[in-house]
Amino acid sequence: MASPFLDAIRSNIRLRGYSIKTEKSYIGWIKRFIYFIGKRHPKDAGAPEVKAFLTWLASERDVAINTQKSALNALVFLYHKFLGQELGDLGFTLATRQRILPSVLTTQEVRSIIEQLEGRNKLIIELLYGSGLRVSECLRLRVQDVDLDNSSLDIRDAKGHKDRRTILSQRLHQPLKDVIEEANVLQKEDNKNGFGCSLPYALSRKYPNAYRSPAWAFIFPASDYCAHPVTGEQCRHHLHYTAVAKMLRRAVTAAGITNKHVKSHTFRHSFATHMLSSGADIRTVQELLGHSDVKTTQIYTHVLGRHYAGTPSPLDRL
């Protein structure tokens, strides 16, 4: 059953231009909070209840600190931006279960997985590893985001509403040209039927014919049409991440890798680790990954077995 309150929050989130992924996360946490306070209206609760909820997540649910931060962000949005209520200094119990070291593949393991793939699937995994992309960033790539002349990719509205530019492997130039040509052909066919690629709602209002521009075509379009999540109009979205997860599972099995839990994000971890191990400056890797704080990037130096990239063990000097 639809909730007018949650629908109003959802509309407010969309009005502010937040991503659909953020919208789902915020709505999910707000629902959990409402259940936690006994289905009372959040305006009848406040800082004590928020503090209790965040502490409960840490002490009873044993969540990681990043999960607790996600819940905090959702509730700060609810109270500060939607209800206009200040929460002040909450002083809640911080989660103590820290993030574990990420799983990283060796270069040979990356090669063996890629060798099991071909065509579009191969290109997706090569982009994840070769450019350090999140799977959502890769699937959202549009024709205009690819700069073959400078061997770079522009990542738009990534995590934290940030844009960045990252590197592009020379060996992917021709495969990208091929998929771009296919995407443009599909776009023209869709245009004949009166629609095209999905666009951010605000952009589609400002530029109603942008869906006809080849520059806005997704490089990895979905195989079928769908309804736009905001307008309800027919459009073609990008490939869904579950399609990547399914093909990757098959490739990992075929490659015979059984001792590691390999997901699409594993290739981003591997990109960072291999860049640092080859001598890349940690600040450069931070920029390429889009991390706000270098401390986030430093976790990969721990994966390498050293706290600072390039620092050898004293035993190696004997």
FENGI-V436108 format. One record per helix or strand of 3 or more residues. SS is the DSSP state (@ for helix, = for strand). FROM is the first residue (numbers start at 1). TO is the last residue. If there is no record, write none. Layout:
# FENGI-V436108
{{SS | FROM | TO} {SS | FROM | TO}}
This chain:
# FENGI-V436108
{{@ | 4 | 15} {@ | 20 | 36} {@ | 42 | 44} {@ | 47 | 59} {@ | 65 | 83} {@ | 107 | 114} {@ | 119 | 131} {@ | 135 | 139} {@ | 143 | 145} {= | 152 | 158} {= | 162 | 167} {@ | 170 | 192} {@ | 201 | 206} {@ | 210 | 212} {@ | 214 | 216} {= | 234 | 236} {@ | 241 | 255} {@ | 264 | 277} {@ | 282 | 289} {@ | 294 | 297} {@ | 299 | 303} {@ | 314 | 317}}
